Amino acid sequence: MTDDSTPAAIARWHDGRLQPLEYCDMTEVRLAVADSWLVTEGTSLALDLHRQRFTRTARDHVAESEIAAFWDAAIAGIPRTGDWFPRVELQLSGGAPRLVARVRPAPERHRSIRLASHHGADPRTTPAVKGPDLAALTGLRTAAQARGADDTVILSPDGFIVDGATTAIIWWRGDALCVPSSELARVDSVTATVIVGVATALGVDVLHESVTPDELDGLEVWAVNALHGIRIVTHWVDGPAPAELPGRLALWRTKLDALRRPFPQTP
């Protein structure tokens, strides 16, 4: 992202190129759109879907051609070796848009996760867009961690499962893959979209359901996102007792890994 061989931790798009951005330059800004994905040894999963999701909302503030040039520059600056978790952002400062790219080492990844339901008010202001509510969702996750969980699950006013603070929640009912009803507003999860696409291609039934946590008792539940891929839910604080079909998680994690594709080579 810079002229030397080491990528800047944070860079902004200015005058047609990415330039280092100091933390002191980032005060009093509002995060309008964000997207992140896992890069491991120069490969990623469904990068085009991440690009489409980011562009779909960012183009309300910036010309699509400018977003495309920024995206290409951000991709070019990601190392092709090691594990990384880059993030692209559209920030608003005084109403003016600013495109920002971050190159971050990938956090440790896990196979399993513990969940807790959030029973308070839904803190999301823009539930279908990733970015504006990240700080509030991080707060929910922190509160869940104090209860012995790794992430929290947002419920609708009727008590139906909507989304995790940092994950999408899906489950298995026998041999059928289940996802929350499309009537429940949430961010369009790239990882969940890929899993549903694979299931459809394999002839697996995909059900859209409105269910409460208690209705998942005895079912295999997954929490999925771009960093961890698929994690199996092993415990739900004050909630259902999830199950696991031996071999299914490993099989589907292997299926996702097989879909990883190399990044374009840098010039």
C-alpha positions as CSV (number, residue, x, y, z in Angstrom):
1,M,0.0,0.0,0.0
2,T,3.0,2.2,0.3
3,D,6.2,2.6,-1.8
4,D,8.2,0.4,0.5
5,S,7.9,-3.4,0.9
6,T,5.9,-3.3,4.1
7,P,2.2,-2.4,3.9
8,A,0.9,0.5,5.9
9,A,-1.3,-0.7,8.8
10,I,-3.8,2.0,7.8
11,A,-4.0,3.9,4.5
12,R,-6.5,6.3,3.0
13,W,-7.4,6.7,-0.7
14,H,-6.3,10.1,-1.8
15,D,-5.4,11.5,-5.2
16,G,-5.8,8.1,-6.8
17,R,-3.6,6.2,-4.5
18,L,-3.4,4.8,-1.0
19,Q,-1.4,6.9,1.4
20,P,-0.5,6.2,5.1
21,L,-3.1,7.5,7.6
22,E,-2.1,8.4,11.1
23,Y,-4.4,7.5,14.0
24,C,-4.6,11.2,14.9
25,D,-6.2,11.8,11.5
26,M,-9.1,9.5,12.3
27,T,-10.9,11.3,15.1
28,E,-14.5,12.4,14.8
29,V,-15.4,10.1,11.9
30,R,-18.4,7.9,11.4
31,L,-18.0,4.4,9.9
32,A,-20.6,4.1,7.2
33,V,-19.5,0.8,5.5
34,A,-17.0,-1.8,6.3
35,D,-16.0,-5.2,5.0
36,S,-13.3,-7.7,6.0
37,W,-12.2,-11.2,5.0
38,L,-9.6,-13.8,5.7
39,V,-6.5,-14.0,3.6
40,T,-4.3,-17.1,4.1
41,E,-1.2,-17.6,2.0
42,G,-2.5,-15.4,-0.8
43,T,-6.0,-17.0,-1.0
44,S,-9.4,-16.0,0.0
45,L,-13.0,-17.2,-0.1
46,A,-15.6,-15.4,-2.3
47,L,-13.7,-12.2,-2.6
48,D,-16.0,-11.0,-5.3
49,L,-19.0,-11.3,-2.9
50,H,-17.2,-9.1,-0.4
51,R,-16.5,-6.6,-3.1
52,Q,-20.1,-6.5,-4.2
53,R,-21.4,-6.1,-0.7
54,F,-19.0,-3.2,0.1
55,T,-19.7,-1.5,-3.3
56,R,-23.4,-1.8,-3.0
57,T,-23.6,0.6,-0.1
58,A,-20.4,2.6,-0.6
59,R,-21.6,3.8,-4.0
60,D,-24.2,5.9,-2.2
61,H,-21.3,8.1,-1.2
62,V,-18.5,7.6,-3.7
63,A,-18.5,7.0,-7.5
64,E,-18.4,3.3,-8.3
65,S,-15.3,3.8,-10.5
66,E,-13.5,5.3,-7.6
67,I,-14.5,2.4,-5.3
68,A,-13.2,0.0,-7.9
69,A,-9.8,1.8,-8.1
70,F,-9.5,1.9,-4.3
71,W,-10.5,-1.8,-4.0
72,D,-7.8,-2.9,-6.5
73,A,-5.2,-0.9,-4.7
74,A,-6.2,-2.3,-1.4
75,I,-6.0,-5.9,-2.7
76,A,-2.6,-5.2,-4.3
77,G,-1.3,-4.1,-0.9
78,I,-2.2,-7.3,1.0
79,P,0.8,-9.7,1.5
80,R,0.6,-13.0,-0.4
81,T,2.2,-14.9,2.5
82,G,1.0,-15.4,6.0
83,D,-2.5,-15.0,7.5
84,W,-4.2,-11.6,7.3
85,F,-7.6,-10.1,8.1
86,P,-7.8,-6.9,6.0
87,R,-10.7,-4.4,6.3
88,V,-11.9,-1.8,3.9
89,E,-14.0,1.1,5.1
90,L,-16.0,4.1,4.0
91,Q,-15.8,6.7,6.7
92,L,-17.7,10.0,6.8
93,S,-16.0,13.0,8.4
94,G,-18.1,16.1,8.5
95,G,-20.2,14.5,5.8
96,A,-17.3,14.0,3.5
97,P,-16.5,10.4,2.5
98,R,-13.1,8.8,2.9
99,L,-12.1,5.4,1.8
100,V,-9.7,3.6,4.2
101,A,-7.9,0.2,4.0
102,R,-6.4,-1.6,6.9
103,V,-4.0,-4.5,6.8
104,R,-4.3,-6.5,10.0
105,P,-2.8,-9.9,11.1
106,A,-5.4,-12.5,11.3
107,P,-6.5,-13.3,14.9
108,E,-6.4,-16.9,16.2
109,R,-9.2,-19.0,14.6
110,H,-11.3,-21.6,16.3
111,R,-13.5,-24.6,15.5
112,S,-16.2,-24.1,18.1
113,I,-18.1,-21.3,19.8
114,R,-20.3,-20.6,22.8
115,L,-23.3,-18.3,22.4
116,A,-25.7,-16.3,24.6
117,S,-28.9,-14.7,23.6
118,H,-29.2,-10.9,23.9
119,H,-32.5,-10.0,25.7
120,G,-32.2,-6.3,25.6
121,A,-33.1,-3.8,22.9
122,D,-31.6,-4.3,19.5
123,P,-28.8,-1.7,19.3
124,R,-28.5,-1.8,15.5
125,T,-29.4,1.3,13.6
126,T,-28.7,0.0,10.1
127,P,-29.1,-3.8,10.4
128,A,-28.6,-4.6,6.7
129,V,-25.3,-2.7,6.4
130,K,-22.0,-3.9,7.8
131,G,-20.2,-0.9,9.4
132,P,-22.3,1.6,11.2
133,D,-23.2,-0.7,14.1
134,L,-19.8,-2.4,14.6
135,A,-19.1,-0.6,17.8
136,A,-22.5,-1.4,19.3
137,L,-22.2,-5.1,18.3
138,T,-18.7,-5.3,19.8
139,G,-20.3,-4.1,23.0
140,L,-22.8,-6.9,22.9
141,R,-20.1,-9.4,22.4
142,T,-18.1,-8.1,25.3
143,A,-21.2,-8.4,27.5
144,A,-21.7,-12.0,26.3
145,Q,-18.1,-12.8,27.2
146,A,-18.8,-11.7,30.7
147,R,-21.5,-14.4,30.8
148,G,-19.2,-17.1,29.6
149,A,-20.0,-16.9,25.9
150,D,-17.9,-16.0,22.9
151,D,-20.6,-14.1,21.0
152,T,-24.2,-13.0,21.4
153,V,-27.3,-13.6,19.4
154,I,-29.7,-10.8,18.5
155,L,-33.4,-11.8,18.8
156,S,-36.4,-10.2,17.1
157,P,-39.2,-8.6,19.2
158,D,-40.9,-12.0,18.9
159,G,-37.9,-13.8,20.2
160,F,-36.7,-15.2,16.8
161,I,-33.0,-15.7,16.0
162,V,-31.8,-12.9,13.7
163,D,-28.0,-12.8,13.7
164,G,-25.0,-13.0,15.9
165,A,-23.0,-9.9,16.8
166,T,-20.1,-11.1,14.7
167,T,-21.5,-14.2,13.1
168,A,-24.4,-15.5,11.1
169,I,-26.4,-18.3,12.7
170,I,-27.4,-21.4,10.7
171,W,-28.5,-24.9,11.8
172,W,-29.3,-28.3,10.6
173,R,-32.8,-30.0,10.9
174,G,-32.0,-33.6,10.0
175,D,-30.4,-33.4,6.5
176,A,-31.8,-29.9,5.8
177,L,-29.8,-26.7,6.2
178,C,-31.7,-23.9,7.9
179,V,-31.2,-20.2,7.9
180,P,-33.2,-17.3,9.5
181,S,-36.1,-16.0,7.6
182,S,-35.3,-13.3,5.0
183,E,-37.9,-11.1,6.8
184,L,-35.5,-10.7,9.7
185,A,-33.2,-7.8,8.9
186,R,-29.5,-8.6,9.1
187,V,-26.2,-8.2,7.2
188,D,-26.0,-10.3,4.1
189,S,-23.3,-12.8,5.3
190,V,-20.9,-13.8,2.6
191,T,-19.9,-17.0,4.3
192,A,-23.5,-18.1,4.9
193,T,-24.3,-17.2,1.2
194,V,-21.5,-19.5,0.1
195,I,-22.6,-22.3,2.3
196,V,-26.2,-22.0,1.1
197,G,-24.9,-22.0,-2.5
198,V,-22.9,-25.2,-1.9
199,A,-25.9,-26.9,-0.3
200,T,-28.1,-25.9,-3.2
201,A,-25.6,-27.3,-5.7
202,L,-25.4,-30.6,-3.8
203,G,-29.2,-30.9,-3.7
204,V,-29.5,-30.2,0.1
205,D,-32.8,-28.8,1.2
206,V,-32.4,-25.2,2.4
207,L,-35.1,-24.0,4.8
208,H,-35.8,-20.4,5.9
209,E,-37.2,-20.4,9.4
210,S,-38.3,-18.1,12.2
211,V,-37.3,-19.9,15.3
212,T,-36.6,-19.1,19.0
213,P,-33.3,-20.4,20.6
214,D,-35.3,-23.1,22.5
215,E,-36.5,-24.5,19.2
216,L,-32.9,-25.4,18.4
217,D,-32.6,-27.8,21.3
218,G,-30.9,-31.0,20.1
219,L,-30.0,-29.6,16.7
220,E,-26.6,-28.9,15.2
221,V,-26.0,-25.2,15.2
222,W,-23.2,-23.3,13.3
223,A,-21.9,-19.8,13.7
224,V,-20.2,-18.6,10.5
225,N,-18.2,-15.6,9.4
226,A,-15.3,-14.6,7.2
227,L,-12.6,-15.0,9.8
228,H,-13.4,-18.4,11.3
229,G,-15.5,-20.0,8.5
230,I,-17.7,-22.5,10.2
231,R,-17.7,-22.9,14.0
232,I,-19.9,-25.4,15.7
233,V,-21.9,-24.1,18.7
234,T,-21.0,-26.3,21.7
235,H,-22.9,-24.3,24.4
236,W,-25.7,-21.7,24.6
237,V,-25.8,-19.9,27.9
238,D,-29.3,-20.3,29.4
239,G,-30.4,-21.6,26.1
240,P,-30.8,-24.8,24.0
241,A,-28.4,-27.8,24.2
242,P,-26.9,-28.1,20.7
243,A,-25.8,-31.4,19.2
244,E,-23.2,-32.4,16.6
245,L,-23.4,-35.0,13.9
246,P,-19.9,-36.6,13.7
247,G,-18.0,-35.7,10.6
248,R,-20.4,-33.0,9.2
249,L,-18.4,-30.0,10.4
250,A,-15.1,-31.3,9.1
251,L,-16.7,-32.1,5.8
252,W,-18.1,-28.7,5.3
253,R,-15.0,-26.9,6.5
254,T,-13.1,-28.8,3.9
255,K,-15.7,-27.8,1.2
256,L,-15.2,-24.1,2.0
257,D,-11.4,-24.5,2.0
258,A,-11.6,-26.0,-1.5
259,L,-13.4,-22.9,-2.7
260,R,-10.5,-20.5,-1.7
261,R,-8.9,-18.8,-4.6
262,P,-5.6,-17.1,-5.1
263,F,-5.5,-13.3,-5.1
264,P,-4.4,-11.6,-8.4
265,Q,-0.7,-11.2,-8.6
266,T,0.7,-7.7,-7.9
267,P,2.3,-5.9,-10.8
